[in-house]
Amino acid sequence: MLKDFLKNKRTSIIVMLIFYGVILSIVLYKILSIHNATLYMPFRIDSLQLGIESVNLGRPAIIDENGSLIGKSDDLGIYIMIPYFAKLLGITDATIAMKYFSIILSILPLVFMPLIYFLLFDSYLIGLVSPLFIFLNFDIYSTLTDTYWMQQWIIIITLPLIWLLYKRKWDKISIIISLFLAILMSYSNLIRSNSSLGLLLLLFAVVIIKHPKQLAKKIFLSCGILLLYISINIIFLNAYSLYNKIDIGSNSSHHLWHSAYIGLGAVENDYGITYSDTVAYERALQENPNVEYMGAEYNEILKKAYFNIISSDLDFLYRNIRYKIHTCYDILKAKFIAEGSGILLIIFALLILKNILILNDKLKLYKILIFSSIPLLLYGIVQGIIVMPYDTYIYGGIAIAQFLKMLLVFYLIECVATWINLHISKKIQM
């Protein structure tokens, strides 16, 4: 009945397309309505505006009229991409360019989700509801904040494909998908550095486990994946700089030790450290009054200061890490348990009591998907522990928490659908 109905390909495709069109319309309307200038950091918008003006005047995107580097100490990829994107669409305002850039990228995962989830779970029903669940539960569809949302976007678009690689029989298509995933990960790193490192490690694990050939071929493919992984965010960036004769030095991404140092200000301390860029700069000036802000020497000074503090005051380090872990846990718990998940857990328990959870053939798949998500969850909160436990810094961890909730929902949907189908079939036979 229900199962037979959903197995009818023509009916399923028609229902999916209608439902799908409604969902995409809602998504577009909502993103257009919530996406405004208040979601962006002013310094980033100002820098992007300079980049758009530079490109329109025939200069490289990351060089202003004075010859200075635009976007210094930030991820330079966004400052190259947005100006050319704006020129392509005839946009002159940086805020509008960021707005439409974010909208296009955020909708892309929803376009392919029904097919990917159908192939992953062998269920038209799951394929049908997957874009709806993702749209309603992931933060990037309510607040596409600055560039931080890239941490969630890359997980949403690549994790299901990595799961699919694990499930399906390895063939030439699997190799193509693996290489394509590496390119997507490199692209995300261009906009937000290290946003996809955890996914890369998971992809390596799947290649080693699933590739049926000898170890040499597994290593060869892994090297190809690694090369593509660095192709955009490293090779492209350096090639662009070399072609335009720009010396980017160490200014192509965020500085770890600057962020780590001010991250020590998460708890009260005797060192005068607070979560402020000014505090880090003042500390560097104590060592060298002429130090270049965010330069190589600046980074080394803060690295030394950071390790001097944590090595001499382990109690302070413990309090700092404990506070950050506890805060990250509270954020993830709120994302998983809140928003109706508590009710879902109760329903799950009741279904167990009623013996409705009968999908034993798929239980192994769900367990594997959950198990593979745990390392990604831990990696997703690393930045929050090193720097500050803010939502924006642990967007990756939040996305994995939402995926775990999604797996629970999908399993419940499949169990209930199977149970209903069995009961209807029994009644008809009677």
C-alpha positions in Angstrom: 0.0 0.0 0.0 2.0 3.0 1.3 5.2 1.1 0.4 3.8 0.0 -3.0 2.6 3.6 -3.6 6.1 4.9 -3.0 7.6 2.2 -5.1 5.7 3.4 -8.2 8.4 5.4 -9.9 6.2 7.7 -11.9 4.0 8.6 -8.9 7.0 9.0 -6.6 8.8 11.3 -9.1 5.7 13.5 -9.6 5.0 13.8 -5.9 8.7 14.5 -5.2 8.9 17.2 -7.9 5.7 19.0 -6.6 6.9 18.8 -3.0 10.4 19.8 -4.1 9.2 22.9 -5.9 7.2 24.1 -2.9 10.3 23.5 -0.6 12.6 25.4 -2.8 10.2 28.3 -3.1 9.9 28.5 0.7 13.7 28.3 1.0 14.3 31.1 -1.5 11.6 33.3 0.1 13.0 32.8 3.6 16.6 33.4 2.7 15.8 36.5 0.8 13.8 37.8 3.8 16.4 37.2 6.5 19.6 37.9 4.5 20.6 41.5 5.2 23.7 43.5 5.9 23.5 43.0 9.7 24.6 39.4 9.2 28.1 40.5 8.0 31.1 41.9 9.7 31.5 45.6 8.7 35.3 45.2 8.0 34.7 42.3 5.7 32.0 44.1 3.7 34.2 47.2 3.5 37.1 45.2 2.2 34.9 43.4 -0.3 33.6 46.7 -1.5 37.2 47.8 -2.2 37.7 44.5 -4.1 34.7 45.1 -6.3 35.9 48.6 -7.1 39.4 47.3 -7.9 38.1 44.6 -10.3 35.8 47.1 -12.0 38.9 49.4 -12.5 41.0 46.5 -13.9 43.1 45.9 -10.9 43.5 42.5 -9.1 40.7 41.9 -6.6 42.9 41.9 -3.5 44.8 45.1 -4.2 43.4 48.6 -3.5 44.2 51.9 -5.1 47.2 52.4 -2.8 48.7 49.0 -3.7 47.8 47.6 -0.3 46.6 44.0 0.3 42.8 43.8 0.7 41.6 41.2 3.3 45.0 41.0 5.1 45.0 38.3 7.9 41.7 36.9 6.7 40.9 34.1 4.3 41.8 35.8 1.0 39.7 33.5 -1.1 36.4 35.3 -0.4 38.1 38.6 -1.4 39.0 37.2 -4.8 35.8 35.3 -5.4 33.1 37.9 -4.5 34.5 40.8 -6.7 34.6 38.6 -9.8 31.2 37.1 -8.9 29.8 40.7 -8.6 31.3 41.8 -11.9 29.8 38.7 -13.6 26.3 39.6 -12.4 26.7 43.4 -12.8 26.5 44.0 -9.0 28.4 47.0 -7.5 27.3 46.6 -3.8 29.3 44.1 -1.7 26.4 43.3 0.6 24.2 42.4 -2.3 27.0 40.3 -3.9 27.5 38.4 -0.6 23.8 37.9 -0.3 23.3 36.3 -3.7 26.5 34.4 -3.5 25.3 32.8 -0.2 21.8 32.2 -1.6 23.1 30.3 -4.6 25.4 28.1 -2.6 22.9 27.4 0.2 20.3 26.2 -2.3 22.6 23.9 -4.2 22.6 21.1 -1.5 18.8 21.0 -1.5 18.8 20.4 -5.3 20.6 17.1 -5.1 19.5 15.9 -1.7 16.4 13.8 -2.8 18.5 11.8 -5.2 21.5 11.3 -2.8 19.3 10.3 0.2 17.2 8.0 -2.0 20.3 6.2 -3.1 21.7 6.1 0.4 18.6 4.7 2.1 16.8 3.1 -0.8 13.7 5.0 0.1 11.6 7.5 -1.9 10.1 8.7 1.3 13.4 9.7 2.8 14.4 11.3 -0.5 11.2 13.3 -0.4 11.6 14.6 3.2 15.3 15.1 3.2 15.4 18.7 1.8 12.6 19.7 4.2 14.4 18.4 7.2 17.7 20.0 6.2 16.0 23.3 5.5 14.1 23.4 8.8 17.0 22.3 11.0 20.3 23.6 9.8 21.4 27.1 10.8 22.5 28.2 7.4 18.9 28.4 6.3 18.0 30.8 9.1 21.1 32.9 9.5 23.7 32.8 6.8 26.2 34.6 9.0 29.2 36.1 7.3 31.5 33.3 6.1 31.1 31.0 9.1 28.2 29.2 7.5 30.7 27.5 5.1 31.5 25.1 7.9 27.9 23.8 7.7 27.5 24.0 4.0 30.4 21.7 3.2 29.2 19.1 5.7 25.6 19.2 4.3 26.8 18.7 0.7 29.7 16.2 1.1 28.9 14.0 4.2 25.9 12.2 2.6 28.1 11.5 -0.5 30.9 10.1 1.6 28.3 7.9 3.3 27.1 6.8 -0.1 30.6 5.9 -1.2 30.8 3.6 1.8 27.5 2.0 1.1 27.8 1.4 -2.7 30.1 -1.1 -4.5 33.4 0.6 -5.4 33.8 1.4 -9.1 35.0 4.1 -11.5 32.1 6.3 -10.4 33.2 6.1 -6.8 36.6 7.4 -7.9 35.1 10.3 -9.7 32.9 11.1 -6.7 35.9 11.0 -4.4 37.9 13.4 -6.5 34.9 15.7 -6.9 34.5 15.8 -3.1 38.1 16.8 -2.7 37.5 19.8 -5.0 34.4 20.8 -3.0 36.4 20.6 0.2 39.2 22.7 -1.3 36.7 25.3 -2.4 35.2 25.5 1.1 38.7 26.0 2.6 39.3 28.9 0.2 36.4 30.7 1.9 36.8 29.4 5.5 40.2 27.8 6.2 40.2 24.2 7.5 36.5 24.0 7.3 36.7 20.5 5.7 39.7 18.8 7.2 37.6 16.4 9.2 35.7 15.4 6.1 38.9 14.8 4.2 40.1 12.3 6.9 36.8 10.5 6.7 37.0 10.3 2.9 40.5 8.8 3.3 39.1 6.2 5.6 36.4 5.3 3.2 38.9 5.0 0.3 41.1 2.7 2.3 38.2 0.5 3.5 36.2 0.3 0.3 38.8 0.4 -2.5 39.1 -3.3 -3.6 42.5 -3.0 -5.2 46.0 -3.4 -3.7 47.4 -0.9 -1.2 49.5 0.9 -3.9 46.3 1.9 -5.8 44.6 3.1 -2.6 47.6 5.3 -1.8 47.7 6.6 -5.4 44.0 7.6 -5.2 44.6 9.2 -1.8 47.4 11.2 -3.2 45.1 12.4 -6.0 42.5 13.4 -3.5 45.1 15.3 -1.4 46.3 17.1 -4.5 42.8 18.3 -5.4 42.2 19.1 -1.8 44.9 21.7 -1.9 44.2 22.7 -5.5 41.9 25.7 -4.9 42.7 27.0 -1.5 46.5 26.8 -1.9 47.6 26.2 -5.5 45.0 28.6 -7.0 45.6 31.3 -4.4 49.3 31.2 -4.9 49.0 31.1 -8.7 46.6 34.1 -8.7 49.1 36.0 -6.5 52.0 35.0 -8.7 50.2 36.0 -11.9 49.3 39.4 -10.5 52.7 39.8 -8.8 51.2 40.1 -5.4 53.2 39.2 -2.3 50.6 37.7 0.1 53.3 36.3 2.5 51.6 34.8 5.5 48.4 36.8 5.0 46.3 34.3 3.1 44.3 33.0 6.1 43.5 33.5 9.8 46.5 33.5 12.2 46.2 30.6 14.6 48.2 32.0 17.5 46.5 35.4 17.5 43.1 33.6 17.9 44.5 31.1 20.4 46.0 33.9 22.5 42.9 36.0 22.9 41.0 32.8 23.4 42.7 32.5 26.7 40.5 35.4 27.7 37.4 33.1 27.9 37.8 32.9 31.7 39.0 35.4 34.3 42.8 35.6 34.5 45.7 37.5 36.0 47.3 38.2 32.6 44.9 40.9 31.4 43.8 38.8 28.5 40.4 39.3 27.0 38.8 38.2 23.8 40.0 41.3 21.9 42.3 41.8 18.9 43.7 44.9 20.6 45.0 42.8 23.6 47.0 40.5 21.3 48.4 43.5 19.4 49.5 45.2 22.6 51.2 42.0 23.8 53.2 41.8 20.5 54.2 45.5 20.8 55.8 44.7 24.2 58.2 42.5 22.4 58.8 44.6 19.4 57.3 48.2 19.1 57.7 48.0 15.3 56.1 44.6 14.8 53.8 44.4 11.8 50.2 43.5 12.8 49.4 40.0 11.7 52.8 39.6 10.2 55.0 36.5 10.6 56.9 37.9 13.5 53.7 38.9 15.2 52.4 35.4 14.9 55.6 34.0 16.4 55.5 36.4 19.4 52.0 35.4 20.3 52.8 31.7 19.8 55.6 32.0 22.3 53.5 34.0 24.7 50.7 31.5 24.5 52.9 28.5 25.4 54.7 30.4 28.1 51.3 31.0 29.9 49.8 27.5 29.5 53.1 25.7 30.4 53.5 27.8 33.6 49.9 27.9 34.7 48.2 24.5 34.1 45.4 25.3 36.5 44.5 28.3 34.2 44.7 26.1 31.1 42.4 23.5 32.8 39.8 26.2 33.8 39.9 27.6 30.3 39.4 24.3 28.5 36.8 23.0 31.0 34.7 26.2 30.5 35.0 25.9 26.7 34.1 22.2 26.6 31.1 22.7 28.9 29.9 25.7 26.8 30.2 23.7 23.5 28.4 20.8 25.1 25.5 23.1 26.2 25.2 24.6 22.7 25.2 21.2 21.0 22.8 19.8 23.6 20.4 22.7 22.9 20.6 22.1 19.2 20.0 18.4 19.5 17.4 18.2 22.3 15.6 21.4 21.7 13.5 22.2 18.7 11.3 19.1 19.2 14.0 16.5 19.5 13.0 15.7 23.1 9.5 14.7 21.8 11.2 12.6 19.1 13.2 10.7 21.7 10.0 9.9 23.7 8.4 8.7 20.5 11.4 6.6 19.8 11.2 5.0 23.3 7.5 4.3 22.8 8.1 2.7 19.4 10.6 0.4 20.9 8.0 -0.7 23.5 5.5 -1.3 20.7 8.0 -3.3 18.6 7.6 -1.0 15.7 11.4 -0.6 15.2 11.7 -3.5 12.8 14.1 -2.3 10.2 16.8 -4.8 11.2 18.2 -4.8 7.6 19.0 -1.1 7.8 20.0 -0.9 11.4 23.7 -1.7 10.6 23.8 1.1 8.0 22.4 3.6 10.6 24.9 2.5 13.2 27.8 3.0 10.7 26.6 6.5 9.8 26.3 7.5 13.5 29.7 6.0 14.4 31.4 7.9 11.5 29.8 11.1 12.7 31.3 11.1 16.1 34.9 12.1 15.1 33.5 14.8 12.9 31.4 16.1 15.9 34.6 16.3 18.0 36.6 18.0 15.2 33.7 20.4 14.7 34.2 21.9 18.2 38.0 22.1 18.2 38.0 25.7 17.0 35.6 26.6 19.8 37.9 25.0 22.4 41.0 26.7 21.0 39.5 30.1 20.4 36.0 30.8 21.9 32.9 28.6 22.3 30.7 30.7 20.1 28.1 29.2 17.7 29.9 30.6 14.7 33.2 28.8 15.7 31.5 25.4 16.2 29.1 25.5 13.2 30.7 22.3 12.0 29.9 20.5 15.3 26.4 21.9 15.3 25.9 20.5 11.8 26.9 17.0 12.9 24.6 17.2 15.9 21.8 18.1 13.4 22.8 15.2 11.2 22.6 12.8 14.2 19.1 14.1 14.8 18.3 13.7 11.2 19.4 10.0 11.2 17.1 9.4 14.2 14.2 11.1 12.4 14.8 9.1 9.2 14.9 5.8 11.0 11.7 6.6 12.8 10.0 7.6 9.5 11.1 4.4 7.8 10.0 2.2 10.7 6.6 3.8 11.0 6.1 3.7 7.2 7.0 0.0 7.2 4.8 -0.7 10.2 1.8 1.0 8.5 2.3 -0.8 5.3 2.4 -4.2 7.1 -0.8 -3.5 9.0 -2.6 -2.3 5.9 -1.5 -5.4 4.0 -2.7 -7.6 6.8 -6.1 -6.0 6.9 -6.5 -6.3 3.1 -5.5 -10.0 3.3 -8.2 -10.5 5.9 
